[in-house]
Amino acid sequence: MDGQRNVKALLSQIFGIVSVVVGLCGGGLPFGVAAIILGSLAKKDDPENSQAKLGFTLGIVGIAVSVIATIVIIALRVAATVAAYR
């Protein structure tokens, strides 16, 4: 069982890192959700697991970065469209 906990925590951390990196392009939401779910499951098994805590936190950060990047991308496209009509 200990190996499964470590796998959940490790996957949570990996998905969290990927969510932050991919989130810069606006697509980190699925990876962030996966990181949060796996981090929660790993923390339930072992509340002191630092990998699980880091993966959970990075998942939240990745979702936030993804939402902000998406808003910025949409705003820039709207601004470019408005400027093209002037």
N, C-alpha and C positions, 0 to 999 in steps of 0.2 A: 504493500500500500504506500510505503514511503516513496517509492519510485514514481508512482502515479501522481502524487502530490507535487513532486519536483517537476514532472513533465507539465502539469497544469501551470505552475508558477513560471517555468521557463517559456512556455508558449505565450503566456500572458505578457511577459516582458518583451518577447519578440514582436508580438502583435502591437504592443504599445509603441515600440520604436518605429515600426512600419507605419502606424497610424499618424505619428507626428511628421515623418518624412513625406508620406503621400498626402497628408493633410495640407501641406504647403501648396499643393496643386488643387485642393478642394475635394479630394476623394478619400479621405482617411476615416470616414464615418464607419464603414463596416469593420475595419480593423480595430478601431477604438472600442466599438461595442463588444467585439470578440475579446479584446484585452480586459475589459471591465468584467465580463462574465467569467472568464477563466481566472482572473485575479480574485474575484469574489469566492469562487469555488475553492481555490487554493488557500485563501485566508480562512475559510470555514474549517478546512482540515488542519491548518497550522497557522494560528493567528500571528505568530512571530516571524513568518517567512518574509524576508526582505524582498525577494524576487517577486512575490505575489503583490506586495505593497507597491513596489515600483511599477509593475505592469498595470495595476489598477490606476495608479496616478497618471502614468503615461497615456493610458486609454482616455482618461478625462481630458488631458491636455491635447491629445490628438484630435478628439472631437471638437474641442474649442477652436483649435487652429484650423480645422477643416471648415467649420462654420464661418469663421472670420475670412478665410481665403475665398470661400464661395461668395460671400457678400461683396468683397473687394472686386472679384472677377466680374460679377454681375454689374456692379456700379461702373466699372471701367467700360464695359461693353455698352451700357446705356449712355454713358457720357460720349463715347465715340459715335454712337448712332445719332445722338442729338447734335453733335458738332457737324456731322456729315450733312444734315438738313439745313444748316445755317448758311 
